[in-house]
C-alpha cells in the first residue's frame, strides 16, 4: 500500500457551527460539495483535504456500509 503524507492548509466547518445547522442547512452543505466531491477521474474525494474516499462504486458501497455502522453509534439529537 502506498500512502502520502503532506502538510496542507484546509478550510473546514467547525463542530459548533455544524451542530447549529438545521437539517435543511446541513443537507444544502452536503449537496454543495462542502464534504466531498467527484473529481475529473471519477474519484470520490474529501473536499477539505482532497484525499480519495472511493475509486469505484463497490468501494463507495463499502463506505456507505461503514457510515451505516457509524450511524448506529451516533446520538439521535435532530435539530
N, C-alpha and C positions, 0 to 999 in steps of 0.2 A: 504494500500500500504506500503510495506517495502522498505526502501531506505538504502543506505550505504554511510557513509561519512568517508573519509580517506585522508591521505596525502601520495602521491606517487610522485616519480620523473619521469617525462616523457621527451621523446625526440620527437620533432616535427619540421617540416619545418616552417620557419618564413614567414611572408607575403611578404617582398621584394623578397626573393628567389622564392617563389611560383609565384609571379606576373611576374618574368622574365622568367619563364619556357615557352618554345614553346609548342604549343598544343600537339605535339608528346611526348615531355618530360613529360608533365602533365599526358598524357594517360599512359605512362610507369610507372610513380609514382603511379597512381591508381592501375594499374594491378599488380604491385609488392606487393601490400598489405600495402602500406605506410599509408593509411587512415582507412582501415577496413579489416577484415578477418573473416572467419567462423571457429569457434573452434571445438574441438572434440565432443562437444554436439550439433553441427549444429546450434549454436547461432552466428548471425552476431554481431561482436564486433568492437569497435573503436580500432585501432592499438595503438595510443599513450597511452591511459589510460586503455584500455581493458574493458571499460564498455559496457554492452549489448545495441545493437541498435534494434534488431528484433529477435524474437524466433520462428517465423513461416513465411510462405510465405504471409499470409494475413497481418501480421504486416509489412513485407517488402514492400508489395504493398502500404500500407498506408504511409510508409516512402517515397517511390518513389513519391507518390502524393504530399506529403508535399514539397519534393525537387522541384517538378514542380512548385509549388506556389512560392517558394523562387526564382526559375529561373526567373520568371516574374519581380521580384524586382531588379535583377542584371543588371548592365550595359553591353552592347554588345561591349566589347573592346578587341576582339580577337587579339592575337599576330601574 
